[in-house]
Amino acid sequence: MEITVRGWSRDMGETKIANHFLPGVEYREDGTAYRDKPVMYNSGCGITVAWYQPLKLTGNYRMEVGLTRNDVMRLFKATFGSELQQSLVENHGLTFSPELVKAMLKTVKLTDLTLGDLVGMNAAAPAEKPAMADKLLEAGLNVSSFRRRL
């Protein structure tokens, strides 16, 4: 996380105030910040990163905070945890890539599911696709029922 300021009323150049590597920032429940060592804590309205630093700036400045992808992921994990919940995915419009869905389906063990679980999954799934016989009939193939010999 890089924080810089730039002169607002006249071009005074860019001044770097702080540059902290968020994955290395310690997460503390009490939010106690030490000199030269930033900490991250939950302030109730979100995640806060705090540190002590003397500033000697005069004038009006434009403030900027730069966050890398690692910084964003660290903040996401600190806010929501490392396990995605169904409500989080639904409420924030997150989606899964087809590769991730396939990887998740590979972890399902049918031997661990009961017959009731399988019926519930089938009942919950929308009936968008017709049965195989219907597909064959639509394709113009001759489909007849299985004949038994007595």
C-alpha positions in Angstrom: 0.0 0.0 0.0 1.6 3.2 -1.2 0.4 6.6 0.0 1.5 9.7 -1.8 0.6 13.4 -1.9 0.9 15.9 -4.7 0.6 19.6 -4.4 -2.9 20.8 -5.2 -2.7 24.5 -5.8 0.7 24.5 -7.4 2.9 21.7 -8.8 5.1 20.8 -5.9 5.9 17.3 -7.1 4.9 14.0 -5.6 5.9 13.2 -2.0 5.7 9.6 -0.7 4.3 9.5 2.8 4.3 5.7 3.3 4.8 2.4 1.6 3.7 -0.6 3.6 3.6 -4.2 2.3 0.1 -5.3 3.5 0.6 -9.1 3.5 3.4 -8.4 6.1 1.2 -6.2 8.3 0.2 -7.8 11.6 -3.5 -8.2 12.3 -4.3 -7.1 15.9 -7.7 -7.3 17.6 -7.0 -4.3 19.8 -5.7 -2.0 17.1 -2.7 -0.9 19.0 -0.2 0.8 16.6 3.5 1.0 17.3 6.1 3.4 15.9 7.3 2.4 12.4 5.3 -0.8 12.6 1.8 -0.7 11.0 -1.1 -2.8 12.2 -4.4 -3.9 10.7 -7.6 -4.2 12.7 -11.3 -4.2 12.3 -12.6 -0.8 13.3 -16.3 -1.8 13.2 -17.0 0.0 9.9 -14.2 -1.8 8.0 -10.6 -2.7 8.0 -8.2 0.0 9.2 -4.4 0.1 8.7 -2.7 2.4 11.3 0.8 3.5 12.1 2.7 6.4 13.7 4.5 8.8 11.4 5.5 12.4 11.9 4.4 14.7 9.0 5.8 18.1 8.0 3.7 19.3 5.1 2.3 22.7 4.4 -0.3 23.7 1.9 -3.1 21.8 0.3 -2.4 18.3 -1.0 -4.1 15.7 -3.0 -4.0 12.4 -1.1 -3.6 9.1 -2.9 -3.6 5.5 -1.6 -2.2 2.8 -3.9 -3.3 -0.8 -3.3 -1.8 -3.8 -5.1 -3.8 -7.0 -5.9 -2.1 -8.6 -2.9 -3.2 -5.6 -0.7 -6.8 -6.0 -1.9 -6.8 -9.8 -1.2 -5.3 -9.2 2.3 -8.1 -6.7 3.0 -10.7 -9.1 1.6 -9.5 -11.9 3.7 -9.4 -9.7 6.8 -12.9 -8.5 6.2 -14.7 -11.7 5.0 -12.3 -14.5 6.1 -10.7 -17.1 3.8 -13.8 -19.2 3.2 -16.4 -18.0 0.8 -19.9 -18.3 2.2 -23.0 -18.7 0.0 -24.5 -15.4 1.3 -21.3 -13.5 0.3 -21.4 -14.9 -3.2 -25.1 -14.1 -3.6 -25.1 -10.6 -2.0 -22.1 -9.3 -3.9 -22.7 -10.8 -7.3 -19.6 -13.0 -7.3 -19.5 -15.8 -9.9 -17.3 -18.9 -10.4 -15.3 -19.6 -13.5 -16.1 -22.9 -15.3 -12.6 -24.2 -14.3 -13.3 -23.6 -10.7 -16.7 -25.3 -10.9 -15.1 -28.4 -12.4 -12.5 -28.4 -9.7 -15.1 -28.1 -7.0 -17.2 -30.9 -8.6 -14.2 -33.2 -8.5 -14.1 -32.9 -4.7 -17.7 -34.3 -4.4 -17.7 -37.9 -3.3 -20.9 -39.7 -4.2 -20.3 -42.3 -1.5 -20.6 -39.6 1.1 -24.1 -38.6 -0.1 -27.3 -40.2 0.9 -30.1 -41.1 -1.5 -32.1 -38.2 0.0 -29.3 -35.8 -0.7 -29.1 -36.9 -4.3 -32.9 -36.6 -4.7 -32.8 -33.1 -3.2 -30.1 -32.0 -5.6 -32.1 -33.3 -8.5 -35.3 -31.6 -7.3 -33.5 -28.3 -6.8 -32.0 -28.4 -10.3 -34.1 -26.7 -12.9 -35.6 -29.0 -15.6 -34.1 -27.1 -18.5 -32.8 -30.0 -20.5 -35.1 -32.8 -21.8 -34.5 -36.4 -21.2 -32.2 -38.4 -23.6 -35.1 -40.1 -25.3 -36.7 -36.7 -26.1 -33.4 -35.5 -27.5 -33.3 -38.5 -29.8 -36.9 -38.1 -30.9 -36.2 -34.4 -31.8 -33.2 -35.5 -33.8 -35.5 -37.8 -35.9 -34.1 -41.1 -34.7 -36.4 -44.1 -34.3 -36.7 -44.7 -30.6 -38.8 -47.6 -29.3 -39.3 -49.0 -25.8 -37.3 -52.0 -24.6 -39.1 -55.3 -25.4 -38.8 -58.2 -23.0 -39.0 -61.8 -23.9 -41.2 -64.0 -21.7 
